[in-house]
């Protein structure tokens, strides 16, 4: 199929599950933030299952081709995995600057980072039990986790990033073994801190993909639209991924009005083109979506384009998110008609 559609990762959690006002009033959690959940601990897992099922059904009803779990069980895209690792003191957090430049509580590394057990395996199995469509699941990237941590153990950030990479590699292997169709690694800090990304971030990402045979993706963005309001028109780190073994690269183009000519520097990669502006509560029209995708099609073959929002949708009202997904699906249909 030309122009398959999918989420980047998150879908809005219901108000009855999580305190969305409290979620929106703070920076994305890097440590555990259990105070955000409205449901008592004894019933939380069941409630998260129910909300995940709603997110799966919403994606199917909107017409998406590749389905995620919506990251419904997560307080943020990264903290659930990052705080489950050995070597982290979750009771005594550290501090690090967020990409906005503000200090944020983060995991404190006090020992060698190791994956103790699979973290998202049951999430994938639940997803596969409840949809017959191809599935995708997301994992935070090793470079980004190293930037969202206080290192009190390793001699260098690079050493920490490489051990994070081993943990991510182990998780990816388990997810593919359990039947994931796509595993996406989220690396937004490669854009935020491009010099470090060039020094050792790409090396860590490549280690995370070492020996992996399944369809892999990496997402690089400018930050959540609800938190980072200004967008550059170009990426500070993107062409460097041309030599990485990753199959798909997820970028945002809508809010930033990205100069898509950079995409010609990523030959052979499938491009997940972010074509939904998450800063605008107005739902796009299908022709608007198609026009945004055409900007990428000047530099990417139609068979290499995947259609997606700019980033995770968790901060949007649910009705707005669903409307935007419907518009995205219809915009992809317009292009399929043109190119077939």
N, C-alpha and C positions, 0 to 999 in steps of 0.2 A: 504493500500500500504506500502511495505517495503521501507525504505530509502527515505522518502519525502524530497523534496528540497525547499529551501527558502533563501531569503536574511536575513542577520542579521538586517539590517535597511536601510542604505542609498545606493543610486545608484548615479553615477556621474550626476551633473547638467550640462546642455548644456552651452557652452561658450557664446552663445548669451543671456543667462539668467543671469549668474553670472560671475564676473571677477575671473576666476579660478586661474590666476597667483597671484592676490591679496589674494585670499583665502588660497593658499598654502604658502604664504610668511609670515603668522602670526600664532599665536596659535589659536586653535578653539575658536570662540567667546562665551563668557559667558553672555555679555550684548548684546543689539541689535547692529547689524553691517549693517545698511541699505546701507552703501556706497559700499557694495559688489555687489548689484544688478545693472545690466546694463539697466534695463527697468524702465522708469519713473513710479512714484507711481500710477498715474491714470490708467496705463495699467498693473501693476505688477501682480495683482491677476489673470487676464486672461492669462498672459504669464506663470505664475506658473501652472495654470490648464493645459495648452497645454504641458508644459514640463513634468508634472506628467503623462499625458496620454502617452507620449513617453516612460517614464520609465515603466509604466504598460505593454505596448506592448512589450518592450524589454524583460521583464521577461517572458511573455507568449511565445514569439518567441524562447527564449532560452530553454523553456520547464519546467520552475519552477512550482512546485505544489501548493505552498502557496505564495500569491502575497502581496507585500507591496506598499505603495505610493512612496517609494524611498526617503522619507523625502525631497522631492524636494523643498517644501516651507520653509524649515528651513535653517538658516545660520549655525547652528550646531545642534547636536542631542538634546541639552538641553535648549538652550537659549530661544526658542520660548515659551515653557511652563513656564520656570522659571521667565521670565520677564512679564508674563501675570497675575501674582498673586497679590492679595492685600497684603499690608505690605512691598512692594518693592519700593524704590526710584530709578526709572530707569533713571532719569535725572542727578543724582549725584552718579555715581558708586563708589563702594569700590574697594579694592585690595585684592587678595589672591594668594598664590603660586599655580601654576599649578602642575600637577603631574611630570612635568619635572624639577620642582624646580624654575621656573621663575615666577615673578609677572605678573598677568594678571588682567585687569579690570573685576569686577564681580558685580552681583546684590548686593545692600546694603539693608539689612533688617532693617527697621525703625519702624515696627509695626507688629501686629499679622498676620501671614501668613494664608491667606484664598484663596480658589478658587472662583473668582468672577463669572465665567461662564465657560462652556465647551470650551476647547482650540482646541482640535483635532477632535471634532465630525464631522464637515463639511468635514475634510480631509478624514475621514473614509467613510462618505456617498458618496463622489466623487469616492473613490476607488471602493466601492461596485456597483456603477452605471456602472462602466466601466470594470468590470471583472466578469465572472461567476465562477471563482475559489475561493477556500477558501482564506480568507484575514487575514493579521496580521498588527497591528499598534504598534508603540513603544512610550513609555513615559519615560522621565528621572526619575531616582529613587530618593527617598527622602534623602538617605544618601549622594549620589553624589551631589545633589543640595545644601545640607547643607555645603559641602566642597567647593563648587564653589560660595560661598557667603561671604560677610562681615557682621557679626552679630553685629548690633548696638542696638538690642532691647532685645533679650532673655538673661536670666541668664546663659544659657549653650547652647552649640551646640546640645546637646541631645534634649532639648526642641524645638529648631528650627526644627530638623530632624523629630520629631513626628508631628509637625503641617504640614510640607511638606508631611508627610505620609498621613494625612487626606485628603489633596488636591489631591494627587495621587489616593487614594482610590475612591474619588468622580468621578474623571475622568475615571478610569477603569470601574466603574459601568455604566456610560453613554455610554462608548464604547461598552461594551457587550450588553447593552440594544438596541443599534443601529445595532447589528448583527455582530460585530467582531468575528472571529473564534479563534484568538489568540491575546492576549495583552501582549507585552513584556516590561519589565521594565529594563532600562539600569543602571547598577550599577558598572561602571569601577573603581570607587574610593574605592570599597571594596578590590580590589586587591592592589591599590596604598597605602591605609592606613588601613592595616588589624587590628591594635590594636584598633583603634576607631570603626572599623566595628564590632569587637567582643563586645566592650563595649556597643554600642547602635545602630549601623548600622543595624544589623540583626533584632533587635526589631522594628526599624522603617520600614524595608522592610515587616516584617510580619504584621504590622499594615496596610500597604498599601494594602495587600491582604485580610484583614479581611472581612469575609462575602462574598467573591467573589466566584462564582460558575463556571465561564468559564475557558477555558484553558489559564493558565498564564505561562509566561516565564521570566527568568532573564538572562541578558547578563553581563558577567564579563570578562574583557580583560586586556591586557597590554598597551593599548593606540594605537592610529592610527599609522600604520607603517610608514607613511610619516613624523611623528614627533618624535615618540619614536622608535629608531632604534635597540636598544639592548633588547633582550628578555631572561628572565630566563627560565629554563627548567621545572619549577614547579610553581604552584600558592601558594601565601602566605595566601590566603583566598579562600576556595572552599568547603572542606568537611563540614564546618559549615552549609551549605545550606541543608544538609540531613534532618534536622528537620523542614525546612520551608515548608509551604503549596504550594509553587510554583511547577508547574507540569513539566516544561521544564527548563533546565539549558544550556545556550549557552556559549561555551568555545572556545578558539583558540588553535589549535595544530600545524598548518602548519609552520609558521615562527619560532615559538619557539622550534619546534621538541619536543613537550611536552611529559613528562613522563606520559603516559595515565593510569598508574596503580592507580592513584588517583581516577579514575572513579569508582573503585570498592567500594569506600567509600560513594557513592551516590545511594544506592539501591532504586529501585522504581521510580527513576526519569528518564524522557526521556532526552537524551543528544543531544543538537544541536552541532554537531562536526564541528568546523571550520577546513576546509580542503583545503582552497585556500590561498596561501601566497600573501598578499597584498603589500609586499616590493619588489616583483619580477615582472618586467614588461613582463616577458616571460609567455605565457599562458601554463598552465599545460596540460599534456596529460591525457586522461581518466584513463589509468592504474596508473598514479601517484596519482590521486585523490583516486582511489579505494584502493591503498596501504596505504595511510594516514588513510583512514577510517578503514582499517583492524587493525591498531594499537589500535584503540578504541574498536573494536569488540572483542578483547581479554578479555575485562572487562565489556562490555555492551551487552545486548541481541540485536540481529538484529532489533527486533520490537520496541526497545527503542532508536534507532539512527535516528536523523534528520540531513540532510546534508546541510551545509551552508558555506559561506566564514568565515574567521577568525573574521572579524569585518566589519564595514561599508566601502563601496567601493568608497566614494565620491571623494577621491583624485586621483583615477585612471583615465587615459584616457578612454573615453567611449568605444572605440573599444577594448581595453584591458579588461575592465570589462565585456563586452558582451562575448568575447571569453572565459574568465574564467568561466562565468556562463554556457556556452555550455559544456565546459569540465567537470564541476561539475555534470551536468545533465547526461552526458554520463558515467561518473565514477559511479554514482549511479545505472545506468542501468546495468553496468557490475556486480555489487554486487547483484542486484535483480536476475539476471540470475543465479549467483552462489547459492544463498540462496533459490531460489524457485525450 
